[in-house]
Amino acid sequence: MNNSEDFTTVKHKRGKKFKTPRLKTVTTPSRKVDDECDESELLIKTENLKRKQLISRDIFKESKFFKEVCGMVKTIEYLPITSCDYDLVVFGLGNFSSSLIAKQQLDLALALRSELNISHGQTLCYDPVFTSVEIKTLQDLEWVVPEINQEGKGRSEKTCIYYLPHCHKILYNNLLWANWSKELLSKIVIIGNSFSSMVERTPKRLLEKNGNYILKIEPYTTELPLPDTYSEKDVFNDTSIHTFPVERLQSLPTVYWEENTEPIYSNEETEFIRDSSHLW
Ligand SMILES: C[S@@+](CC[C@H](N)C(=O)[O-])C[C@H]1O[C@@H](n2cnc3c(N)ncnc32)[C@H](O)[C@@H]1O
């Protein structure tokens, strides 16, 4: 598997697949800075970024924190560790060429891919704010970088680890909606903001508006907080590994799964970047 065709984008109700936007709107990603680079500058900047990121990944791999996280992931029963036949999808990483937090979060994704022997073609990374240098760096590191904004509504054919570091709850909600069945949820792992904290801290009325699927699944989720042993406290804080054991999901009535309307959000949510094809 080596291109984004292998990852499904869940269709809108009206039946159309998301398309690459033709119009530029307020939702269009800003890639201004790097888009001004010429080809040779792009190559030099990419080489530098790639080299630094690989050095940083190798140091990260030796950390106590990473060893602990890796141990936790390896205990997940439904990950076919022996065959390694699963996908790794990252949404909402941010600008790892300029943000130290995003850079260290990418260290975790790169280290996990390497440690779990996930085949390179099975790893996808998307954030609408990526610059051209970041996109090329990820591609050189053999990540699939889709051109379309799936809004987090990804669905993988296989078992999949989704990693959404510090993302807006809409992205988690969309991901849950796109995988809203016993069969699909019990094949995915979500590493991201703690669902139990979201439910605890967000007024129910608000969560019903932009995180209803989080609210619905949280009581049936197994959540393991990432260890508190990382040196920087604002990189992996409030982050948990969420799994959806089939035994728990089986206890739910069929109607629970049938209530699966595609979520609609108000335009007030500025941290969530929409696919601009919604607007025309
Ligand atoms: C709160 S920031 C987190 C950035 C970084 N991971 C961190 O912890 O600092 C949320 C990220 O989600 C990204 N984002 C927003 N809408 C998105 C979408 N539709 N698909 C993927 N990422 C999205 C934003 O561009 C931003 O980088």
The ligand as an SDF file (V2000), in Angstrom:
LIG
                    3D

 27 29  0  0  0  0  0  0  0  0999 V2000
   -4.5160   22.5740   19.1270 C   0  0  0  0  0  0  0  0  0  0  0  0
   -3.5900   22.2790   17.6610 S   0  0  0  0  0  0  0  0  0  0  0  0
   -2.4700   21.0020   18.1590 C   0  0  0  0  0  0  0  0  0  0  0  0
   -1.1830   21.0920   17.4380 C   0  0  0  0  0  0  0  0  0  0  0  0
   -0.0870   20.1940   18.0650 C   0  0  0  0  0  0  0  0  0  0  0  0
   -0.4330   18.8140   17.9110 N   0  0  0  0  0  0  0  0  0  0  0  0
    0.1390   20.5820   19.5130 C   0  0  0  0  0  0  0  0  0  0  0  0
   -0.1200   19.7720   20.4180 O   0  0  0  0  0  0  0  0  0  0  0  0
    0.6030   21.7010   19.7320 O   0  0  0  0  0  0  0  0  0  0  0  0
   -4.7440   21.4190   16.6540 C   0  0  0  0  0  0  0  0  0  0  0  0
   -4.2130   21.0410   15.2880 C   0  0  0  0  0  0  0  0  0  0  0  0
   -5.2880   20.4500   14.5520 O   0  0  0  0  0  0  0  0  0  0  0  0
   -5.1580   20.8530   13.2130 C   0  0  0  0  0  0  0  0  0  0  0  0
   -6.4130   20.6860   12.4910 N   0  0  0  0  0  0  0  0  0  0  0  0
   -7.4810   21.5140   12.4450 C   0  0  0  0  0  0  0  0  0  0  0  0
   -8.3980   21.0450   11.5960 N   0  0  0  0  0  0  0  0  0  0  0  0
   -7.9030   19.8820   11.1010 C   0  0  0  0  0  0  0  0  0  0  0  0
   -8.3980   18.9490   10.1570 C   0  0  0  0  0  0  0  0  0  0  0  0
   -9.5520   19.1260    9.5480 N   0  0  0  0  0  0  0  0  0  0  0  0
   -7.6540   17.8340    9.8870 N   0  0  0  0  0  0  0  0  0  0  0  0
   -6.4530   17.6410   10.5030 C   0  0  0  0  0  0  0  0  0  0  0  0
   -5.9200   18.5210   11.3920 N   0  0  0  0  0  0  0  0  0  0  0  0
   -6.6470   19.6290   11.6790 C   0  0  0  0  0  0  0  0  0  0  0  0
   -4.7380   22.3090   13.3200 C   0  0  0  0  0  0  0  0  0  0  0  0
   -4.1870   22.8060   12.1330 O   0  0  0  0  0  0  0  0  0  0  0  0
   -3.7430   22.2370   14.4750 C   0  0  0  0  0  0  0  0  0  0  0  0
   -2.4320   22.0090   14.0040 O   0  0  0  0  0  0  0  0  0  0  0  0
  1  2  1  0
  2  3  1  0
  2 10  1  0
  3  4  1  0
  4  5  1  0
  5  6  1  0
  5  7  1  0
  7  8  2  0
  7  9  1  0
 10 11  1  0
 11 12  1  0
 11 26  1  0
 12 13  1  0
 13 14  1  0
 13 24  1  0
 14 15  1  0
 14 23  1  0
 15 16  2  0
 16 17  1  0
 17 18  1  0
 17 23  2  0
 18 19  1  0
 18 20  2  0
 20 21  1  0
 21 22  2  0
 22 23  1  0
 24 25  1  0
 24 26  1  0
 26 27  1  0
M  CHG  2   2   1   9  -1
M  END
$$$$
